[in-house]
């Protein structure tokens, strides 16, 4: 979480703020107000997010709310006290790398069990109240923010700011899910019993399907099909151990959007 605060602070103070760019969400609201008024960005980050911290306490939990408040206050102090170097004034570089750093910082904070922007909390609340999806709420909020930015900051700067947000959003998704996203492995082997014993000895959960060979003219056509859900970081290790037992094994890898329950490696807490 601390590393996330420092990286996000670098993205804001080293790229976005000196060049008048904004991000989406409540951070974008804070930056927009800061560019139009003499109010400090550090003060705005805290004031704008306080209502959402209180909302998080009711909607998500006390620990999450406290950690998010600490993260937001930490980001505010980071911007106020640390003298980050201004890296570039090139608009495209500012949009891309400013968004990359801000997304990385936000993703690290989320992996630490907090958020540094109250928009996600608002979207969860609105989802329960209106039925709109989290993505739809964030999309609507950002349309309003960037429309106002286009009026007061100019259309070009607003468009570059949208690029910043898109880069940041993609990086956040990667930081949360991309590094340790779940993968489904289907293993078909004549030595499935040995493979099953090896995998369970490693503490991994799996499911056994009773299958039948589709192209077999001799021997028993019945075969056990093993299926397991693991993180991408574990895929190579499992494949190597399976192939060490049976080089002719068929291993099918497929993406898994989400998984819950059972025996599998738990991913870091996300919002």
N, C-alpha and C positions, 0 to 999 in steps of 0.2 A: 504494500500500500504506500509506503514511504517512497519507494522507487517510482511508483506511478505518479505521485504528486510532483516529484522533482522533474520527471520527463514531461509531464503535462505543462508544468510551469515554464520549461524551456520552449515548448511549442508556442505557448501564448506570448511570452515576453521576448523571445528571440526571433519570432517570425510574424505572428498575427497582429499583436498590438501595435508595434512600430509602423506597420504598413496599413493599418486601418481595416483589417479583415475581421470578420466575425465567424463564429462557429454556429452550429444549430443548438437547440435546446436552451436551457436557462443560462448556460455559459454565453451563448449568443446574445441573449437578452441583456445580460450584464455588460458585455462588450458594446452593444449598441447604445445603451444608456450612457456608458462611459464616454463614447465618442461624441455624444450630443450634449453632455453636461460636464461640469468640472468634478463630479463625484469620482472618488478613487475606485478602480476596478476591484481592489481587494475587499473594500466595504460592500460593494454591490454583489460580489459573489456570495457573501454570507447572507445579506439581507434578502436577496432574490430566492435563495434556496431554503431559508428557514421554514416557510410554510410547508414545503415538501418533506422536510425532515420530520415535522410534526405529523404529517400524513403517513410517512413511512412507519412511524412508531405504532400507529393503529392498524395499518394495512399489512405490514410485513413482520415487524418485531422490534423490540427495544434495542437489542444488541446491534442489529443492522443499522438502526437509526443513529445510535451513538457513534458507531464506526464511520458512518457517512458524514456525520457532523464534524468529526475529527478530521476526516479527509478534506472536506471543503474548507474548513478553517486553516488546515495545513497548507492547502493550495493558495489561499489568500495571503498567508504570511510568506510563503515561498515567493510569490510575485512581488510582494512589498519589500522584502529584505535581500533577496539574492540578485546580484547584478549579472544577469545573463548577457552574453554578447549578442548584438544584432547581426545575424548571419548574412542576410541578403535583402535587397529591395526588388528583386525580380519577381513579378507578380505570380508567374506560374510556379516558380520554385517555392515561394511563400505558401501558395495554396496546397501544393503537393506535400512538401516536407513539414509544413506547419500542421497539416491534417494528420500526417503519419505520426508525428510526435505526440499530438494531442490524443489520437486514437490509441497509441501504445500506452500512454499514461492512464487513460481511462480504463483500458483493458486490464492493466496490472492492478489498478485499484479494485476493480470488480473481482479479480481473482483473489484479492485480499479480503473480500467480503464487504465491500462498501461501494458507493458511487460518488463521483465528484460533480454530478449534474442531476438536478431533480426531475428532469423530464421523464426518465424511466419510471419514477415513482408516480408521477401524475398519470402516465399512460396505464399503469396497473390499476390505479383508482378509477379512471374513466372506463376502463374495460369492464370492471365490475358494475359500474353504474349505468352505462349506456349500451354495452354489448359490442362496442367497437374493439377491434383487435389492437394490441399494443403498437404494432407497426402503423396502423391507420391513425392512431392518436398522435404519434410522433410526427408522422407525415403532415397532418393538419397543422400542428403547432409550428413546424418549420416553414410551411407555406406562409403563415402569418408573419413570422419573424423576417423571412427574406423579402416579402412584399414591402414591409416597412423599411427594411434596409435599402431596397431599391429606390424608395422615395427620398430618403434622407442622406444616403451615402452614394447614390448613383447606381445605375443599372450594371455597369461593368464590374464594380467592386462587389456588388451583390452576387453576380454570376461566379466570380472567382471564389467568393465565400461559400457558395453552394458546392463548388468543387472541393473545397477544404472539408466540408461536412461529409461528402461522399467518400473521400479518402479515409477520413477518421472513422466513419461507420464500418467500412470494410476491414480496417485494421482491428477495430474492437471485436468484430465477429471472429477474426482469425485468432486474436489473443485469447478469447474465451473458449472457442470450439475447435479452431483449426489445429492447434498444437496437439491436443489430446482428444480429438473427435472420435466418436465410437465407430467401429468397423465391424461388420458381420463377416465371419469366416465359416464357410461350408467346406467340410473335409470329407472326401469320399476315398476310402482306402480298404484294401483287403485285410490290412492289419489294424483295423479300427479299434480293436480291444486294447492293443498295446499303446496306441496313441491316446486313447481315452484314459488309460491308467497313468500315462506320463503327464497329461494335462491336469488331471485332478490332483496328482502329487505336487504340482506347482501351485495349487490353491485356486485354480481357475474353474469356473462353472461352465457347463456345456449341456446341451440337449441332444439326445440320441433319437433320430428318426429311423424307423424301419423301412428300408427301401428295397428296390429290386433292380438288378442290372437290365438295361434296355437292349444291350447288344452282347449277349453271352450264349454260346451254343454248348458249353460244357461246364460242369461243376454246378454248385449251388448258386442260383441267381440272386438269392437274398443277400443284402448287405446293409450294414449299419452306417447311417449318415450322421456325422457329427456337426453340430452347429454351435457357435459360441460368439459372444459379443465382447470385444476387447477394445482398448484404445489404439490409435494408430502407432504410438510409440512401441507397442508390444507386438505388432504384426510380424516384423522381421524375425524376432526371437522365436515366436511360435512356429512360423513357417520353417525355419531352419531345423527345429527340433522334430517337426513332423516329417520332413524330408529325410532326416537322419534315420528315421525308423523305416520309412517306405518312400523311396525315390519316385515311385510311380503314382504317388498320391495325387488326386485331383483337389486343388485348393481354389475355391471361388471366393473372391473378396468383394464385398458390397458395402456402400455407405449406409450408415444408420443415423437418422435425424436425431433421435433421442432414445434413451433407454432408462428404465427404472426397475429397481428391485433385482433380486437374484444375486449371484456371486460374480461381481465384476469390480474392476478398479473404479473408485469414485473420482469423478472429475472435480476440480476446484469449485467452490461455491460461486454461483453466478446470480445476477439479478433476475 
